[in-house]
Amino acid sequence: MPNSWITAVKKARKELKITGFQPVKKGTKLYKRAKAIQNKMKPAKTKKGGLTTAGKIKKGGLTTAGKIKKTKKAGLTTRG
């Protein structure tokens, strides 16, 4: 799948009937149209963050029903 910017510039060139060399500089009609097309192509952004089930995220990891503590052996976790 091609880069979204490349796809947007190709569509903008076609819409504006541009052939041959044309630099895509900020402020030009080609740039503005390509940017608008690219923004339409991007999916809506979602909130960043993790899922917690019944606790809080702490240094040791995700807590579900109690605290999770790291043990000294191979980084295993146990409930405490």
C-alpha positions in Angstrom: 0.0 0.0 0.0 1.5 3.4 -1.0 2.2 6.1 1.4 -0.9 8.3 2.1 1.0 11.5 1.1 2.0 10.0 -2.3 -1.5 8.8 -3.0 -2.9 12.3 -2.0 -0.5 14.1 -4.3 -1.3 11.8 -7.2 -5.1 12.5 -6.7 -4.5 16.2 -6.4 -2.4 16.3 -9.6 -5.1 14.5 -11.4 -7.9 16.8 -10.1 -5.9 20.0 -10.9 -4.9 18.5 -14.3 -1.2 19.0 -13.6 1.3 17.2 -15.9 5.0 17.3 -15.9 7.2 18.5 -13.1 5.5 20.6 -10.4 7.2 21.0 -7.0 4.9 20.5 -4.0 5.7 23.5 -1.9 3.8 24.8 1.1 1.2 27.4 0.1 0.7 26.2 -3.5 -2.6 24.9 -4.8 -1.2 21.5 -5.3 0.1 21.3 -1.7 -3.2 22.6 -0.2 -5.3 20.1 -2.2 -3.0 17.2 -1.5 -3.1 18.0 2.3 -6.9 18.2 2.2 -7.1 14.8 0.5 -4.6 13.2 2.9 -6.6 14.5 5.9 -9.7 12.9 4.5 -7.9 9.6 4.0 -6.7 9.3 7.6 -8.9 7.4 10.0 -10.3 9.2 13.1 -7.9 9.2 16.0 -8.8 7.3 19.1 -7.9 8.0 22.7 -4.6 6.7 23.8 -4.4 4.6 26.9 -4.6 1.2 28.2 -7.4 -0.9 29.6 -7.6 -1.5 33.3 -10.0 -4.1 34.6 -10.3 -3.4 38.3 -7.2 -1.6 39.4 -4.6 0.9 38.5 -1.5 0.7 36.4 1.6 0.8 38.5 5.3 0.2 38.0 4.9 -3.6 38.3 2.2 -3.8 35.6 -1.5 -4.0 35.5 -3.4 -4.7 38.6 -6.6 -6.8 38.3 -7.8 -7.8 41.7 -4.8 -7.0 43.9 -1.3 -5.8 43.8 1.1 -7.5 41.4 4.7 -7.7 42.7 7.8 -8.7 40.8 9.8 -11.6 42.1 13.6 -11.9 41.8 13.3 -15.0 39.6 13.1 -14.3 35.9 10.8 -11.4 36.4 7.8 -13.5 37.3 4.9 -11.8 39.1 2.9 -13.0 42.0 -0.1 -11.7 43.9 0.7 -10.3 47.3 
